[in-house]
Amino acid sequence: MENGAVYGPTTEEDPRPVRGARSGFAAYFSLRRLPSRRLALKVLQLLLSLLAFICEEVVSQCTLCGGLYFFEFVSCSAFLLSLLILVVYCTPVYDHVDTTKVKQSDFYITLGTGGVFLLASIIFVSTHDRTEAEIAATVFGFLASIMFLSDAVFKFLERQQEPQMRKPEATRRAGALTEPLNA
């Protein structure tokens, strides 16, 4: 017998990938996982913390530099954390991690960042030399902290509206675990 009569071709040629409307980087980037209000807040957090950081970096000299350095650290950290959260929500990374942990981490990171950013802005306002760059940095800092805190409040209210998980039967009765099954 000839090989051609017994064995047929087992592989098919791969067609070239079709280039549609979403190809390349755009195919991996999705803005649909966040509602439009929360997406707008996330983008505002990112932009305002970046603007606060840039304005703070323009400051050339200071008399009480502790507040400036703390504000610098917090504004840069806020920018990087908000960028990280936005990347997780908008890329396929979101599909590979536990969504409840992502949402919980988002809530605590947003709440903590907003609180520390507000504190850093208050400290920076009380220690700056009143130059235009410092005033602009504090304005952007206060606005960014408001965006972070309002996002955390919206997330908290959203979580309160979710239905409560039903408790298992064994935890409802106090003696359910100590009673024998055949009693």
TORLUM-533489 format. One record per residue (C-alpha): residue number from 1; chain; x, y, z. Coordinates in steps of 0.5 Angstrom, whole numbers, plus 500, padded with zeros to 3 digits. Example, Ala and Ser with C-alpha at 12.3 -4.5 7.8 and 13.67 -1.06 7.14 Angstrom:
// residues 2
{rec 1,"A",{525,491,516}};
{rec 2,"A",{527,498,514}};
This chain:
// residues 183
{rec 1,"A",{500,500,500}};
{rec 2,"A",{502,507,499}};
{rec 3,"A",{503,512,504}};
{rec 4,"A",{498,517,501}};
{rec 5,"A",{492,511,501}};
{rec 6,"A",{493,510,508}};
{rec 7,"A",{495,517,511}};
{rec 8,"A",{491,523,509}};
{rec 9,"A",{494,530,511}};
{rec 10,"A",{493,532,518}};
{rec 11,"A",{494,539,519}};
{rec 12,"A",{491,545,515}};
{rec 13,"A",{494,551,513}};
{rec 14,"A",{493,557,518}};
{rec 15,"A",{490,563,514}};
{rec 16,"A",{493,569,516}};
{rec 17,"A",{490,573,521}};
{rec 18,"A",{484,578,519}};
{rec 19,"A",{486,585,520}};
{rec 20,"A",{479,588,523}};
{rec 21,"A",{477,595,526}};
{rec 22,"A",{481,593,533}};
{rec 23,"A",{488,590,531}};
{rec 24,"A",{495,591,535}};
{rec 25,"A",{495,594,542}};
{rec 26,"A",{487,596,541}};
{rec 27,"A",{485,589,541}};
{rec 28,"A",{488,588,548}};
{rec 29,"A",{485,595,551}};
{rec 30,"A",{478,595,553}};
{rec 31,"A",{474,601,557}};
{rec 32,"A",{468,596,558}};
{rec 33,"A",{469,594,564}};
{rec 34,"A",{468,600,568}};
{rec 35,"A",{462,604,568}};
{rec 36,"A",{463,611,565}};
{rec 37,"A",{462,615,571}};
{rec 38,"A",{468,611,575}};
{rec 39,"A",{472,611,568}};
{rec 40,"A",{472,618,568}};
{rec 41,"A",{474,619,575}};
{rec 42,"A",{479,614,574}};
{rec 43,"A",{482,618,568}};
{rec 44,"A",{481,624,572}};
{rec 45,"A",{485,621,578}};
{rec 46,"A",{491,620,573}};
{rec 47,"A",{491,626,570}};
{rec 48,"A",{490,631,576}};
{rec 49,"A",{495,627,580}};
{rec 50,"A",{500,627,574}};
{rec 51,"A",{499,635,574}};
{rec 52,"A",{500,636,581}};
{rec 53,"A",{507,632,581}};
{rec 54,"A",{509,636,575}};
{rec 55,"A",{507,642,578}};
{rec 56,"A",{511,640,584}};
{rec 57,"A",{517,638,580}};
{rec 58,"A",{517,645,577}};
{rec 59,"A",{518,648,584}};
{rec 60,"A",{526,650,584}};
{rec 61,"A",{527,652,592}};
{rec 62,"A",{523,652,598}};
{rec 63,"A",{524,654,605}};
{rec 64,"A",{521,648,609}};
{rec 65,"A",{522,643,604}};
{rec 66,"A",{519,637,608}};
{rec 67,"A",{512,638,606}};
{rec 68,"A",{514,639,599}};
{rec 69,"A",{518,632,599}};
{rec 70,"A",{512,629,602}};
{rec 71,"A",{507,632,597}};
{rec 72,"A",{512,629,591}};
{rec 73,"A",{512,622,594}};
{rec 74,"A",{505,622,595}};
{rec 75,"A",{503,625,588}};
{rec 76,"A",{508,621,584}};
{rec 77,"A",{505,614,588}};
{rec 78,"A",{498,616,587}};
{rec 79,"A",{499,617,579}};
{rec 80,"A",{503,610,579}};
{rec 81,"A",{497,607,583}};
{rec 82,"A",{492,610,579}};
{rec 83,"A",{495,608,573}};
{rec 84,"A",{496,601,575}};
{rec 85,"A",{489,600,577}};
{rec 86,"A",{487,603,570}};
{rec 87,"A",{491,598,566}};
{rec 88,"A",{489,592,570}};
{rec 89,"A",{481,594,569}};
{rec 90,"A",{483,596,561}};
{rec 91,"A",{487,590,559}};
{rec 92,"A",{487,582,559}};
{rec 93,"A",{490,582,566}};
{rec 94,"A",{483,583,569}};
{rec 95,"A",{481,576,566}};
{rec 96,"A",{487,573,569}};
{rec 97,"A",{486,575,576}};
{rec 98,"A",{480,574,581}};
{rec 99,"A",{475,580,580}};
{rec 100,"A",{473,581,587}};
{rec 101,"A",{480,582,589}};
{rec 102,"A",{481,587,584}};
{rec 103,"A",{475,591,586}};
{rec 104,"A",{477,590,593}};
{rec 105,"A",{484,592,592}};
{rec 106,"A",{481,598,588}};
{rec 107,"A",{477,600,594}};
{rec 108,"A",{482,600,599}};
{rec 109,"A",{488,603,594}};
{rec 110,"A",{483,609,592}};
{rec 111,"A",{481,610,599}};
{rec 112,"A",{488,610,602}};
{rec 113,"A",{491,614,596}};
{rec 114,"A",{485,619,597}};
{rec 115,"A",{486,620,604}};
{rec 116,"A",{494,621,604}};
{rec 117,"A",{493,625,598}};
{rec 118,"A",{489,630,602}};
{rec 119,"A",{493,630,608}};
{rec 120,"A",{499,631,604}};
{rec 121,"A",{496,637,600}};
{rec 122,"A",{494,640,607}};
{rec 123,"A",{501,639,609}};
{rec 124,"A",{504,642,603}};
{rec 125,"A",{499,648,603}};
{rec 126,"A",{501,650,610}};
{rec 127,"A",{509,650,609}};
{rec 128,"A",{509,652,601}};
{rec 129,"A",{512,659,599}};
{rec 130,"A",{506,661,595}};
{rec 131,"A",{509,661,589}};
{rec 132,"A",{505,660,583}};
{rec 133,"A",{507,653,581}};
{rec 134,"A",{506,651,589}};
{rec 135,"A",{499,654,589}};
{rec 136,"A",{498,650,582}};
{rec 137,"A",{500,643,585}};
{rec 138,"A",{496,644,591}};
{rec 139,"A",{490,646,587}};
{rec 140,"A",{491,639,583}};
{rec 141,"A",{493,636,589}};
{rec 142,"A",{486,637,593}};
{rec 143,"A",{482,636,586}};
{rec 144,"A",{486,629,585}};
{rec 145,"A",{484,627,593}};
{rec 146,"A",{477,629,592}};
{rec 147,"A",{477,625,586}};
{rec 148,"A",{480,619,589}};
{rec 149,"A",{475,620,595}};
{rec 150,"A",{469,620,591}};
{rec 151,"A",{471,614,587}};
{rec 152,"A",{472,610,594}};
{rec 153,"A",{465,613,596}};
{rec 154,"A",{462,611,590}};
{rec 155,"A",{465,604,590}};
{rec 156,"A",{463,603,597}};
{rec 157,"A",{455,605,596}};
{rec 158,"A",{456,600,590}};
{rec 159,"A",{458,595,594}};
{rec 160,"A",{452,596,599}};
{rec 161,"A",{447,596,594}};
{rec 162,"A",{450,589,592}};
{rec 163,"A",{445,583,595}};
{rec 164,"A",{448,580,601}};
{rec 165,"A",{451,573,600}};
{rec 166,"A",{446,568,604}};
{rec 167,"A",{450,564,610}};
{rec 168,"A",{450,557,610}};
{rec 169,"A",{445,553,614}};
{rec 170,"A",{450,550,619}};
{rec 171,"A",{452,557,621}};
{rec 172,"A",{445,559,623}};
{rec 173,"A",{443,554,628}};
{rec 174,"A",{448,554,634}};
{rec 175,"A",{448,547,636}};
{rec 176,"A",{448,544,629}};
{rec 177,"A",{455,542,629}};
{rec 178,"A",{455,539,635}};
{rec 179,"A",{449,535,635}};
{rec 180,"A",{449,528,632}};
{rec 181,"A",{446,526,625}};
{rec 182,"A",{442,521,627}};
{rec 183,"A",{439,524,634}};
